[in-house]
Amino acid sequence: MKQLFILTLLLLFGSQAFSQSNDRTDSIPEGDEKVLNEVVVTSAPTSLKLTKGGLTMKVAGTPLSDVGTCFDVLLQLPGVRETEGNIEVIGKGEPQIYINGRRMLDRSELLRLSSKDIQSIDALSNPGARYGADVKAVILIKTVRKQGDGLSGSLQALFRQAHSLSQSDNLALNYRTAGIDIFGSLNYDHTRLYQQQRNTMHIRTAKDLYLLNSKILILPSYSMITGNIGINWQINPKHSVGMKYECSGAPYSKSYWYTDEDIYLNRLPTEKIFIDTHWSGHSLPDHSVNLYYLGKIKSFSINITNDYFSQYKRNSQDIAETSDLTGVKIFGSRNRVINKLWASKGIATYTYGKNELEFGYEFTLTDRKDFFENINNELTDADNRIKESNISGFMAVYIPIGKVEFNAGLRYERVKSDYYMHSCFIPGQSRQYSRFYPNFDFSFPLKKANFTLSYTSKTKRPSYSLLSSAIQYDDRFTYESGNPLLTSEMIHDISLAGLWKWVFFSIGWQYDKDAIISVIKPFEEGSPVNLMSYVNIPNLSKYNLVLSLSPKIRRWSPRFRLNLLGQDFELHTREGIKKMNNPVLFWSQYNTFNLGKGFNLTADLTGWTRGDMDVVTLKPSWQLNIGLTKNVRGWFFQLQASDIFKTARNSMTTFGEQMRLEKWNYSDSQALRLIIRYSFNATSSRYKGKTAGISERSRL
């Protein structure tokens, strides 16, 4: 793209000019300095700090406040990476993210929150007993405290030019008077994406060898509208109550898949197929209501939250296969899902000096109905219903003794899940669990370094879609389905983390009992058709290592990250038993240059090596991103060019019992992004409502 090439030249020449002027005019920051070939490396106070359950990264007053958005800041946390627009903690999966104690449910919030407005971020890789037993990672974002009565607000526009233009607009308002906040926001997203994919699939049955060469063009697009309104009453400094209503929906969601496929049977060309797949989804407004009370009575702090969530969504898939041998065949499916969730959570904290005792409860009740209908094929339909309740109690203690800190917790959960098919109760697919989940942190100094040794036990419950009995037709060689017989995993996690000045490292090991993995099996014995589904395996071991370096060199603030993720896993494939034990190294270098006068230049280089993750082997990928930010009074501007050289790939090899799939994929990563934000009378809402039943809502 010509625009990207011009922008790259401008930013590169700009950074060279900056470095020349920097040598003449920069003053040396205060701190311990070492002059190496006229480069000043400053060991100023680090922005990182070990805390109970994980790591705290200070943002306000550091170069991180100038990188652009909250999303840009999160990517610079040790052990964090981006996967298809989502945040992932390596070795832990997708984290729960909270902004000022409120669970983030709309990921676009990370793009709407400026890095200038962030005070600090806690990354908890060992979340305590107050969080659900299936929560393996938590990110807590604290914004800068702002004061001021009257009307305040912000207006933001985001444009992303890749293969097509996407945009996101947000308006947020807050009115404060006499301790009362009335607030609301409205957000509109319209996204159009583009993917190119090439697949080579080998299928070996007892008698035949199939080779499928496919070229695929994927064109997804969707619109999303989210709005909320609420009121918060700060009764006095010790008591506050509030209520918030949120409504969201996707009035427009479509995806077109165009596939040209050549089929070879026993090395001879036999058939050419063109597949036209049209997927469309529609979500009527999702409704959620949150009510909370937060109070302090002597040495006790109390927080009670109640939530209700309802959702109705439907989607359809229509497939037209045109063969040069058999002509046109039409297939399809229809799916409707109705979700309802009631949740309540209470936390009480007793403080005695520097010691803390915390205890509480959490309760969720879920009702999910899932209707699936196949069209023009012999696959069975499905009518499933799951009614599940979860009653939890927890207790935790925090005891600091000098520079040594001890934090321990215990959570008990009792889960009852009733499974129905066509309104009939199915005992064999219903589940009951009653388990304790302990955790502890032990933090201690060793000379000038600090260390934390942690243990936690967690679970992973299958999402409701994985428990569906529906079988979906993808093409004549591929079906996919859930597995109603899946059980929950039990995960034991041990880690050691250390911090010395601007050097951070961690090493962790996980033992996963009854691990849930995806499998690809023959749909019927001797058939070339493959069924993609999920099973529990007896156990799965994983390990991860993180190394982070965050020095400061004059106006240059580099951050180097190395994250190694490995596993001990064997898979039954068409070639026999295959060891999937090659680790993946995720690497990144984030750079922030202070150009002066409110301008900041960012240049990020990220990627990963070849290696195994679960049942796939990732192929190497890397990309370069360059951005420029400007803050002036109430205005914020960011211009970013991502994947400058169009090198990012989501390519991999997937193994099944009788098949192997080689996938090459480009997912519209080369793009220009422009953010313009205006804020006035910058005041944050005092709303302190948290969210109950978050883990359960994620499974929906």
C-alpha positions as CSV (number, residue, x, y, z in Angstrom):
1,M,0.0,0.0,0.0
2,K,1.4,3.3,-1.1
3,Q,0.1,5.1,2.0
4,L,2.0,2.7,4.3
5,F,5.2,3.1,2.4
6,I,5.1,6.9,2.6
7,L,4.2,6.8,6.3
8,T,7.1,4.4,7.0
9,L,9.6,6.7,5.3
10,L,8.3,9.7,7.2
11,L,8.5,8.0,10.5
12,L,11.9,6.5,9.9
13,F,13.5,9.8,8.7
14,G,11.7,11.5,11.6
15,S,13.3,9.1,14.1
16,Q,16.7,9.7,12.5
17,A,16.4,13.5,12.8
18,F,15.3,13.0,16.4
19,S,18.3,10.9,17.3
20,Q,20.6,13.6,15.8
21,S,19.0,16.4,17.7
22,N,18.8,14.2,20.8
23,D,22.6,13.9,20.9
24,R,22.9,17.7,21.0
25,T,20.2,18.7,23.4
26,D,19.1,15.9,25.7
27,S,19.7,16.2,29.4
28,I,20.7,13.1,31.3
29,P,17.9,11.8,33.6
30,E,18.7,11.4,37.3
31,G,19.6,8.0,38.5
32,D,22.5,5.5,38.3
33,E,24.1,5.9,34.9
34,K,26.6,3.9,32.9
35,V,28.1,5.4,29.8
36,L,28.7,2.8,27.1
37,N,29.9,4.2,23.8
38,E,28.2,7.5,24.5
39,V,24.9,5.8,25.2
40,V,23.4,6.5,28.6
41,V,21.5,3.6,30.2
42,T,19.5,4.8,33.2
43,S,18.4,2.5,36.0
44,A,15.7,4.8,37.2
45,P,12.9,3.4,39.4
46,T,11.3,0.6,37.4
47,S,7.6,0.7,36.4
48,L,7.2,-2.9,37.5
49,K,6.5,-4.2,41.0
50,L,5.7,-7.7,42.3
51,T,2.4,-7.8,44.0
52,K,0.2,-10.5,45.5
53,G,-1.0,-12.7,42.7
54,G,1.2,-11.2,40.1
55,L,2.7,-8.0,38.8
56,T,1.9,-4.3,38.9
57,M,3.0,-2.0,36.1
58,K,2.9,1.7,36.7
59,V,1.7,3.8,33.7
60,A,1.1,7.3,34.8
61,G,4.3,9.4,34.7
62,T,6.2,6.8,32.6
63,P,6.8,6.5,28.8
64,L,4.0,4.0,28.8
65,S,1.5,6.8,29.2
66,D,2.5,8.1,25.7
67,V,2.1,4.9,23.6
68,G,-1.6,5.6,22.6
69,T,-4.4,3.4,23.9
70,C,-4.9,1.0,26.7
71,F,-4.7,-1.9,24.2
72,D,-1.2,-0.7,23.3
73,V,-0.2,-0.6,26.9
74,L,-1.4,-4.1,27.7
75,L,0.7,-5.6,24.9
76,Q,3.8,-4.4,26.8
77,L,3.0,-6.4,29.9
78,P,5.3,-9.3,30.4
79,G,3.8,-12.6,29.2
80,V,1.0,-10.9,27.2
81,R,0.4,-11.1,23.4
82,E,-2.3,-10.3,20.8
83,T,-4.3,-13.0,19.1
84,E,-6.6,-11.9,16.4
85,G,-7.4,-8.6,18.2
86,N,-7.8,-10.2,21.6
87,I,-5.5,-10.1,24.6
88,E,-4.0,-13.4,25.7
89,V,-1.7,-14.3,28.7
90,I,0.7,-16.8,27.4
91,G,0.1,-20.2,29.1
92,K,-3.1,-18.9,30.8
93,G,-5.4,-18.0,27.9
94,E,-7.7,-15.0,27.7
95,P,-7.7,-13.0,30.9
96,Q,-10.6,-11.3,32.7
97,I,-10.1,-7.6,32.4
98,Y,-11.4,-5.1,34.9
99,I,-11.4,-1.3,34.6
100,N,-11.7,0.3,38.1
101,G,-13.2,-2.9,39.4
102,R,-15.8,-3.2,36.7
103,R,-15.5,-6.2,34.3
104,M,-14.8,-5.2,30.7
105,L,-17.3,-6.9,28.4
106,D,-16.7,-4.9,25.2
107,R,-13.1,-5.2,24.0
108,S,-13.4,-2.0,22.1
109,E,-13.1,-0.2,25.5
110,L,-9.4,-0.9,25.4
111,L,-9.1,1.3,22.2
112,R,-11.3,4.0,23.7
113,L,-9.3,4.3,26.9
114,S,-6.2,6.6,26.4
115,S,-2.9,5.5,27.9
116,K,-2.7,9.0,29.4
117,D,-5.7,8.1,31.6
118,I,-4.2,4.9,33.1
119,Q,-2.7,5.0,36.6
120,S,-1.5,1.4,36.8
121,I,-2.2,-2.1,35.6
122,D,-2.1,-5.3,37.7
123,A,-1.5,-8.5,35.8
124,L,-2.5,-11.4,38.1
125,S,-1.3,-14.8,36.9
126,N,-2.2,-16.3,40.2
127,P,-5.7,-14.8,40.9
128,G,-6.9,-15.3,44.4
129,A,-9.9,-17.1,45.9
130,R,-12.3,-14.1,45.2
131,Y,-12.2,-15.0,41.5
132,G,-13.9,-18.0,40.0
133,A,-12.1,-21.4,40.0
134,D,-11.9,-21.3,36.2
135,V,-10.3,-17.8,36.1
136,K,-6.6,-18.4,35.3
137,A,-5.5,-14.8,34.6
138,V,-6.9,-11.3,35.6
139,I,-5.9,-7.8,34.5
140,L,-6.9,-4.9,36.7
141,I,-6.7,-1.5,35.1
142,K,-6.8,1.6,37.4
143,T,-7.4,5.0,35.8
144,V,-6.2,8.3,37.0
145,R,-8.5,9.8,39.6
146,K,-10.2,12.9,38.3
147,Q,-12.4,15.4,40.2
148,G,-14.9,18.0,39.1
149,D,-18.6,18.6,39.2
150,G,-20.9,19.4,36.2
151,L,-20.9,17.9,32.8
152,S,-17.9,16.0,31.4
153,G,-17.4,13.7,28.5
154,S,-15.4,12.4,25.6
155,L,-16.0,11.8,21.9
156,Q,-13.8,9.4,19.9
157,A,-13.6,8.4,16.3
158,L,-11.5,5.4,15.1
159,F,-10.8,4.6,11.5
160,R,-8.9,1.5,10.3
161,Q,-8.0,1.3,6.6
162,A,-6.9,-2.2,5.6
163,H,-8.3,-4.0,2.6
164,S,-11.6,-2.1,3.5
165,L,-12.4,0.7,5.8
166,S,-13.7,0.1,9.3
167,Q,-14.7,2.6,11.9
168,S,-15.7,2.9,15.5
169,D,-17.4,5.9,17.2
170,N,-18.0,6.5,20.9
171,L,-19.7,9.2,23.0
172,A,-19.5,9.1,26.8
173,L,-21.0,11.6,29.2
174,N,-21.1,12.1,32.9
175,Y,-23.0,14.6,35.0
176,R,-21.9,15.0,38.7
177,T,-23.6,17.1,41.4
178,A,-23.9,16.7,45.2
179,G,-22.3,13.2,45.2
180,I,-24.6,11.9,42.4
181,D,-23.2,10.8,39.0
182,I,-25.5,10.2,36.1
183,F,-23.6,8.7,33.2
184,G,-24.0,7.0,29.9
185,S,-22.2,6.0,26.7
186,L,-23.0,5.0,23.2
187,N,-20.6,3.0,20.9
188,Y,-21.0,2.0,17.3
189,D,-18.6,-0.4,15.5
190,H,-18.6,-1.3,11.8
191,T,-15.9,-3.7,10.8
192,R,-15.0,-5.2,7.4
193,L,-12.2,-7.7,7.2
194,Y,-10.4,-9.7,4.6
195,Q,-8.6,-13.1,4.7
196,Q,-6.8,-15.1,2.1
197,Q,-6.2,-18.8,2.9
198,R,-4.6,-21.8,1.1
199,N,-5.2,-25.3,2.5
200,T,-3.6,-28.6,1.6
201,M,-5.4,-31.5,3.2
202,H,-4.2,-35.1,3.1
203,I,-6.7,-37.8,4.0
204,R,-5.7,-41.5,4.2
205,T,-8.4,-44.1,4.7
206,A,-7.8,-47.9,4.8
207,K,-8.2,-48.0,1.0
208,D,-7.7,-44.6,-0.5
209,L,-5.5,-41.5,-0.4
210,Y,-7.2,-38.1,-0.9
211,L,-5.5,-34.8,-1.6
212,L,-7.5,-31.6,-1.4
213,N,-5.9,-28.3,-2.6
214,S,-8.1,-25.3,-1.7
215,K,-7.9,-21.5,-2.3
216,I,-10.2,-19.6,0.1
217,L,-11.3,-16.0,0.2
218,I,-13.0,-14.9,3.4
219,L,-14.9,-11.6,3.7
220,P,-16.4,-11.0,7.2
221,S,-18.3,-7.9,8.2
222,Y,-20.4,-6.9,11.2
223,S,-21.9,-3.9,13.0
224,M,-22.2,-3.7,16.8
225,I,-24.1,-1.1,18.9
226,T,-23.6,-0.8,22.6
227,G,-25.1,1.6,25.0
228,N,-25.4,2.0,28.8
229,I,-26.9,4.4,31.3
230,G,-26.5,4.4,35.0
231,I,-26.6,6.4,38.3
232,N,-24.2,6.3,41.2
233,W,-24.8,7.9,44.6
234,Q,-21.8,8.6,46.8
235,I,-23.8,8.8,50.0
236,N,-20.7,9.8,52.0
237,P,-17.0,8.8,51.9
238,K,-17.8,5.4,53.3
239,H,-20.9,4.3,51.5
240,S,-22.0,4.3,47.8
241,V,-24.7,2.6,45.8
242,G,-25.4,2.4,42.0
243,M,-27.3,0.8,39.2
244,K,-26.3,0.4,35.5
245,Y,-28.3,-0.9,32.5
246,E,-26.5,-2.0,29.3
247,C,-27.9,-2.9,26.0
248,S,-25.9,-4.3,23.1
249,G,-26.7,-6.0,19.8
250,A,-25.3,-7.0,16.4
251,P,-27.9,-5.9,13.8
252,Y,-25.6,-6.9,11.0
253,S,-23.1,-9.8,11.0
254,K,-22.2,-11.6,7.8
255,S,-19.3,-13.7,6.4
256,Y,-18.7,-14.9,2.8
257,W,-16.4,-17.8,2.1
258,Y,-15.4,-18.5,-1.5
259,T,-13.5,-21.8,-2.0
260,D,-11.9,-23.3,-5.1
261,E,-11.0,-26.9,-4.4
262,D,-9.2,-29.5,-6.5
263,I,-9.7,-33.1,-5.4
264,Y,-7.2,-35.9,-6.1
265,L,-7.9,-39.5,-5.4
266,N,-4.9,-41.9,-5.2
267,R,-2.8,-39.1,-6.9
268,L,-5.2,-38.7,-9.8
269,P,-7.2,-35.6,-10.4
270,T,-10.9,-36.5,-10.0
271,E,-13.0,-33.4,-9.3
272,K,-13.1,-29.6,-9.1
273,I,-15.5,-27.9,-6.7
274,F,-16.5,-24.3,-6.1
275,I,-18.0,-23.8,-2.6
276,D,-20.0,-20.6,-1.8
277,T,-20.6,-20.3,1.9
278,H,-22.7,-17.5,3.4
279,W,-22.9,-17.2,7.1
280,S,-25.2,-14.6,8.8
281,G,-25.9,-13.8,12.4
282,H,-28.3,-11.6,14.2
283,S,-28.3,-10.7,17.9
284,L,-31.4,-9.0,19.3
285,P,-30.3,-6.6,22.1
286,D,-28.5,-8.3,24.9
287,H,-29.7,-6.9,28.2
288,S,-27.7,-6.6,31.5
289,V,-28.5,-4.9,34.7
290,N,-26.0,-4.3,37.5
291,L,-26.8,-3.1,41.1
292,Y,-24.1,-2.7,43.8
293,Y,-23.5,-1.5,47.3
294,L,-20.0,-0.5,48.6
295,G,-19.5,0.4,52.2
296,K,-17.0,0.6,55.0
297,I,-18.0,-0.1,58.7
298,K,-15.1,0.4,61.1
299,S,-12.5,-2.1,60.0
300,F,-14.8,-3.9,57.5
301,S,-15.2,-3.1,53.8
302,I,-18.3,-4.6,52.1
303,N,-19.1,-5.0,48.4
304,I,-22.3,-6.6,47.2
305,T,-23.1,-7.0,43.5
306,N,-26.2,-8.4,41.7
307,D,-26.4,-9.0,38.0
308,Y,-29.0,-10.1,35.4
309,F,-28.1,-10.9,31.8
310,S,-30.3,-12.1,28.9
311,Q,-29.4,-12.8,25.3
312,Y,-31.1,-14.1,22.2
313,K,-29.1,-14.8,19.1
314,R,-29.6,-16.7,15.9
315,N,-27.4,-17.5,12.9
316,S,-27.7,-19.3,9.6
317,Q,-25.3,-21.0,7.2
318,D,-26.0,-21.6,3.5
319,I,-23.6,-23.6,1.4
320,A,-23.7,-24.1,-2.4
321,E,-21.3,-26.7,-3.8
322,T,-20.8,-26.7,-7.6
323,S,-19.0,-29.7,-8.9
324,D,-17.8,-30.4,-12.4
325,L,-19.1,-34.0,-12.0
326,T,-22.3,-33.8,-9.9
327,G,-23.6,-30.2,-10.5
328,V,-25.0,-28.0,-7.7
329,K,-25.9,-29.1,-4.2
330,I,-27.4,-26.9,-1.5
331,F,-26.8,-27.4,2.3
332,G,-27.5,-25.3,5.3
333,S,-28.2,-25.0,9.0
334,R,-30.1,-22.7,11.4
335,N,-29.2,-22.1,15.0
336,R,-31.0,-20.2,17.8
337,V,-29.6,-19.7,21.3
338,I,-31.4,-18.2,24.3
339,N,-29.4,-17.4,27.4
340,K,-30.4,-16.1,30.8
341,L,-28.1,-15.6,33.8
342,W,-28.7,-14.5,37.4
343,A,-25.7,-13.8,39.6
344,S,-24.8,-12.4,43.0
345,K,-21.5,-11.8,44.7
346,G,-20.5,-10.4,48.1
347,I,-17.0,-9.7,49.5
348,A,-16.2,-8.5,53.0
349,T,-12.6,-7.5,54.0
350,Y,-11.4,-7.0,57.5
351,T,-8.3,-5.0,58.0
352,Y,-6.1,-5.2,61.1
353,G,-3.0,-3.1,60.8
354,K,-1.4,-4.2,57.5
355,N,-3.1,-7.6,57.7
356,E,-6.2,-8.4,55.7
357,L,-8.9,-11.1,56.0
358,E,-11.3,-11.5,53.1
359,F,-14.3,-13.8,52.8
360,G,-17.4,-13.9,50.6
361,Y,-19.8,-15.8,48.4
362,E,-20.8,-16.0,44.8
363,F,-23.9,-17.5,43.2
364,T,-24.9,-18.0,39.6
365,L,-27.9,-19.6,37.9
366,T,-27.9,-20.2,34.2
367,D,-30.5,-21.3,31.7
368,R,-29.4,-22.0,28.1
369,K,-31.5,-23.2,25.3
370,D,-29.8,-24.2,22.0
371,F,-31.8,-25.2,18.9
372,F,-29.9,-26.5,15.8
373,E,-31.5,-27.6,12.5
374,N,-29.7,-29.1,9.5
375,I,-31.0,-28.5,5.9
376,N,-30.7,-30.9,2.9
377,N,-28.4,-33.4,4.6
378,E,-28.8,-36.5,6.8
379,L,-27.1,-35.1,9.9
380,T,-29.3,-35.0,13.0
381,D,-30.8,-31.8,14.5
382,A,-30.4,-30.8,18.1
383,D,-32.6,-29.4,20.8
384,N,-30.5,-28.9,23.9
385,R,-31.1,-27.2,27.2
386,I,-28.7,-26.8,30.1
387,K,-29.7,-25.5,33.6
388,E,-26.7,-24.9,35.8
389,S,-26.2,-23.5,39.3
390,N,-22.9,-22.7,41.0
391,I,-22.7,-21.8,44.7
392,S,-19.3,-20.7,45.9
393,G,-17.7,-19.5,49.2
394,F,-14.2,-18.2,49.6
395,M,-11.7,-16.9,52.2
396,A,-8.3,-15.4,51.9
397,V,-5.6,-13.9,54.2
398,Y,-2.8,-11.4,53.6
399,I,0.0,-11.2,56.2
400,P,3.0,-9.0,55.6
401,I,6.0,-9.5,58.0
402,G,8.6,-6.9,57.3
403,K,9.6,-7.3,53.7
404,V,8.1,-10.8,53.5
405,E,4.5,-11.2,52.4
406,F,2.2,-14.2,52.6
407,N,-1.1,-14.5,50.8
408,A,-3.3,-17.6,50.8
409,G,-6.9,-18.4,49.9
410,L,-9.4,-21.2,49.7
411,R,-12.4,-21.4,47.4
412,Y,-15.2,-24.0,47.5
413,E,-17.6,-24.4,44.5
414,R,-20.6,-26.7,44.2
415,V,-21.8,-27.0,40.6
416,K,-25.0,-28.8,39.5
417,S,-25.6,-29.0,35.7
418,D,-28.7,-30.6,34.3
419,Y,-28.7,-31.5,30.6
420,Y,-31.9,-31.9,28.5
421,M,-32.4,-33.1,25.0
422,H,-35.8,-32.5,23.4
423,S,-37.1,-31.5,26.9
424,C,-36.1,-34.9,28.4
425,F,-33.6,-35.0,31.3
426,I,-30.4,-36.9,30.4
427,P,-28.7,-38.2,33.6
428,G,-25.6,-39.5,31.8
429,Q,-24.8,-36.0,30.4
430,S,-25.6,-34.1,33.6
431,R,-22.8,-33.2,36.0
432,Q,-22.2,-32.4,39.7
433,Y,-19.0,-31.1,41.1
434,S,-18.0,-30.2,44.7
435,R,-14.4,-29.1,45.0
436,F,-11.9,-27.0,47.0
437,Y,-9.4,-24.7,45.2
438,P,-6.5,-23.5,47.3
439,N,-3.9,-20.9,46.4
440,F,-0.9,-19.1,48.0
441,D,1.8,-16.5,47.3
442,F,5.0,-16.2,49.2
443,S,7.0,-13.0,48.4
444,F,10.5,-12.3,49.7
445,P,13.5,-10.2,48.9
446,L,17.0,-11.6,48.1
447,K,19.6,-8.8,48.2
448,K,18.4,-6.2,45.7
449,A,15.9,-8.5,43.9
450,N,12.3,-9.6,44.9
451,F,10.8,-13.0,44.3
452,T,7.3,-14.5,44.5
453,L,6.6,-18.3,44.7
454,S,3.0,-19.2,43.9
455,Y,0.7,-22.2,43.7
456,T,-2.9,-22.2,42.6
457,S,-5.5,-24.8,41.6
458,K,-8.0,-23.9,39.0
459,T,-10.6,-25.6,36.8
460,K,-11.7,-25.1,33.2
461,R,-15.3,-25.9,32.4
462,P,-16.3,-26.5,28.8
463,S,-18.2,-23.6,27.2
464,Y,-21.8,-24.3,26.5
465,S,-21.2,-24.4,22.7
466,L,-18.7,-27.3,23.3
467,L,-21.5,-29.3,25.1
468,S,-23.8,-29.1,22.1
469,S,-24.8,-32.3,20.4
470,A,-25.4,-30.6,17.1
471,I,-23.4,-31.7,14.1
472,Q,-22.7,-29.0,11.6
473,Y,-21.9,-29.5,7.9
474,D,-18.8,-27.5,6.7
475,D,-18.1,-29.3,3.5
476,R,-18.3,-32.8,2.1
477,F,-15.1,-33.8,3.9
478,T,-15.5,-31.9,7.2
479,Y,-18.2,-31.9,9.9
480,E,-17.9,-30.3,13.4
481,S,-19.7,-30.9,16.7
482,G,-19.5,-30.5,20.4
483,N,-19.4,-33.2,23.0
484,P,-22.1,-33.4,25.8
485,L,-19.9,-35.9,27.7
486,L,-17.1,-33.4,28.4
487,T,-16.1,-32.9,32.0
488,S,-14.3,-30.1,33.7
489,E,-10.5,-29.9,33.9
490,M,-8.5,-29.7,37.2
491,I,-5.4,-27.5,36.8
492,H,-2.4,-27.3,39.2
493,D,-0.1,-24.3,38.6
494,I,3.3,-23.6,40.2
495,S,5.3,-20.5,39.3
496,L,8.3,-18.5,40.5
497,A,8.7,-14.8,39.5
498,G,11.6,-12.4,40.1
499,L,12.3,-8.7,39.6
500,W,15.6,-6.9,39.8
501,K,15.6,-3.2,38.7
502,W,14.3,-3.4,35.1
503,V,14.8,-7.1,34.7
504,F,11.7,-9.4,35.2
505,F,11.5,-13.2,34.8
506,S,9.1,-15.9,35.6
507,I,8.9,-19.7,35.2
508,G,5.8,-21.8,35.5
509,W,4.6,-25.3,35.2
510,Q,1.0,-26.6,34.8
511,Y,-0.5,-30.1,35.3
512,D,-3.9,-30.3,33.7
513,K,-6.0,-33.3,34.6
514,D,-8.8,-34.3,32.3
515,A,-7.6,-31.7,29.8
516,I,-10.0,-30.7,27.0
517,I,-8.4,-30.8,23.5
518,S,-9.8,-30.6,20.0
519,V,-9.6,-33.8,17.9
520,I,-10.3,-34.7,14.3
521,K,-11.6,-38.2,13.8
522,P,-13.2,-40.2,11.0
523,F,-17.0,-39.6,11.0
524,E,-17.5,-43.2,10.2
525,E,-15.0,-46.1,9.9
526,G,-13.5,-46.2,6.4
527,S,-15.1,-42.8,5.4
528,P,-12.9,-39.9,4.2
529,V,-15.2,-37.5,6.1
530,N,-13.7,-36.0,9.3
531,L,-15.5,-34.9,12.4
532,M,-13.9,-32.0,14.4
533,S,-14.9,-32.4,18.1
534,Y,-13.5,-32.3,21.6
535,V,-12.5,-34.9,24.2
536,N,-11.0,-35.1,27.7
537,I,-7.5,-36.7,27.9
538,P,-6.1,-38.0,31.2
539,N,-3.5,-35.2,31.6
540,L,-1.5,-32.6,29.9
541,S,1.7,-30.8,31.2
542,K,2.7,-27.4,30.1
543,Y,5.5,-25.0,31.0
544,N,6.3,-21.3,30.3
545,L,9.2,-18.9,30.8
546,V,9.1,-15.1,30.6
547,L,12.0,-12.7,30.4
548,S,11.4,-8.9,30.3
549,L,14.0,-6.1,30.0
550,S,12.8,-2.5,30.4
551,P,15.8,-0.1,30.5
552,K,15.6,3.6,29.7
553,I,18.2,5.2,27.3
554,R,17.7,8.9,27.3
555,R,14.4,9.5,25.5
556,W,14.3,6.0,24.2
557,S,12.2,3.5,26.3
558,P,12.7,0.0,24.9
559,R,10.9,-3.1,26.3
560,F,12.2,-6.5,25.3
561,R,10.1,-9.6,25.8
562,L,10.8,-13.3,25.4
563,N,8.1,-15.8,26.2
564,L,8.7,-19.6,25.8
565,L,5.7,-21.9,25.9
566,G,6.0,-25.7,25.8
567,Q,4.1,-28.9,26.5
568,D,4.5,-32.6,27.0
569,F,1.9,-34.1,24.7
570,E,1.4,-37.1,22.3
571,L,-1.2,-37.2,19.6
572,H,-2.5,-40.2,17.6
573,T,-2.2,-39.1,13.9
574,R,-2.3,-40.7,10.5
575,E,1.5,-41.2,10.7
576,G,1.3,-42.9,14.1
577,I,2.0,-41.4,17.6
578,K,3.4,-37.9,17.2
579,K,5.2,-36.0,20.0
580,M,3.9,-32.4,20.1
581,N,6.7,-31.2,22.3
582,N,8.5,-28.4,20.3
583,P,8.2,-25.2,22.3
584,V,7.1,-21.9,20.8
585,L,9.2,-18.7,21.4
586,F,7.1,-15.5,21.3
587,W,9.4,-12.5,21.1
588,S,8.8,-8.7,20.9
589,Q,10.6,-5.4,21.2
590,Y,8.5,-2.3,22.0
591,N,10.0,1.1,21.6
592,T,8.8,4.5,22.6
593,F,10.7,7.7,21.6
594,N,9.8,11.0,23.2
595,L,10.1,13.5,20.4
596,G,9.1,16.5,22.6
597,K,6.3,19.0,22.3
598,G,3.7,16.2,23.0
599,F,4.8,13.9,20.1
600,N,5.8,10.3,20.7
601,L,7.0,7.7,18.2
602,T,6.4,4.0,18.7
603,A,8.1,1.2,16.8
604,D,7.2,-2.4,17.7
605,L,8.7,-5.6,16.3
606,T,6.9,-8.9,17.3
607,G,6.7,-12.5,16.2
608,W,7.0,-16.1,17.1
609,T,9.0,-19.2,16.1
610,R,7.8,-22.6,14.8
611,G,6.4,-24.8,17.6
612,D,3.6,-26.9,19.0
613,M,0.4,-25.7,20.8
614,D,-2.1,-28.4,21.7
615,V,-2.9,-30.3,18.4
616,V,-1.3,-27.8,16.0
617,T,2.1,-26.8,14.9
618,L,2.4,-23.0,14.5
619,K,4.5,-21.7,11.6
620,P,6.8,-18.7,12.1
621,S,5.5,-15.1,11.8
622,W,6.7,-11.6,12.5
623,Q,5.5,-8.0,11.9
624,L,6.6,-4.4,12.3
625,N,4.3,-1.7,13.6
626,I,5.1,2.1,13.7
627,G,2.9,4.8,15.3
628,L,2.9,8.5,16.1
629,T,0.9,10.0,19.0
630,K,0.2,13.6,20.0
631,N,-1.5,15.0,23.1
632,V,-2.6,18.6,23.1
633,R,-4.9,20.0,25.8
634,G,-8.1,17.9,25.5
635,W,-7.2,16.4,22.2
636,F,-5.5,13.1,21.5
637,F,-4.3,11.8,18.1
638,Q,-2.8,8.5,17.1
639,L,-1.7,7.3,13.7
640,Q,-0.4,3.8,13.5
641,A,0.7,1.6,10.6
642,S,0.6,-2.1,11.4
643,D,2.4,-5.0,9.7
644,I,4.4,-2.6,7.5
645,F,5.9,-5.3,5.3
646,K,2.8,-7.6,5.3
647,T,4.7,-10.5,6.9
648,A,2.2,-11.5,9.6
649,R,0.7,-14.9,9.1
650,N,-1.7,-17.2,11.0
651,S,-0.4,-20.4,9.4
652,M,-0.2,-23.8,11.0
653,T,-0.3,-27.6,10.6
654,T,-3.2,-29.4,12.1
655,F,-3.1,-33.2,12.8
656,G,-6.0,-35.6,12.9
657,E,-6.3,-39.4,13.1
658,Q,-6.5,-39.8,9.4
659,M,-5.8,-36.4,8.0
660,R,-3.2,-33.6,8.0
661,L,-4.0,-30.0,7.1
662,E,-1.4,-27.4,6.0
663,K,-2.9,-23.9,6.3
664,W,-1.4,-20.7,5.0
665,N,-3.4,-17.6,6.2
666,Y,-3.2,-13.8,5.9
667,S,-5.7,-12.0,8.0
668,D,-5.8,-8.3,6.9
669,S,-3.0,-7.3,9.3
670,Q,-1.5,-4.6,7.1
671,A,-3.5,-1.5,8.0
672,L,-3.5,2.2,8.9
673,R,-5.3,3.2,12.1
674,L,-6.3,6.7,13.1
675,I,-7.8,7.7,16.5
676,I,-9.1,11.1,17.3
677,R,-10.4,11.8,20.8
678,Y,-11.6,14.9,22.5
679,S,-12.3,15.1,26.2
680,F,-13.7,18.0,28.2
681,N,-13.9,18.6,32.0
682,A,-12.1,15.3,32.4
683,T,-14.1,13.6,35.2
684,S,-14.4,9.9,35.7
685,S,-17.6,8.3,36.9
686,R,-17.5,7.2,40.5
687,Y,-19.4,4.0,39.7
688,K,-17.8,1.2,41.6
689,G,-20.1,-1.7,40.7
690,K,-18.2,-4.9,39.9
691,T,-19.8,-7.8,38.0
692,A,-21.0,-11.1,39.4
693,G,-21.0,-14.3,37.4
694,I,-18.3,-13.2,35.0
695,S,-16.9,-16.7,34.4
696,E,-20.3,-18.1,33.7
697,R,-21.2,-15.3,31.3
698,S,-17.9,-16.0,29.4
699,R,-19.0,-19.6,28.8
700,L,-22.2,-18.4,27.2
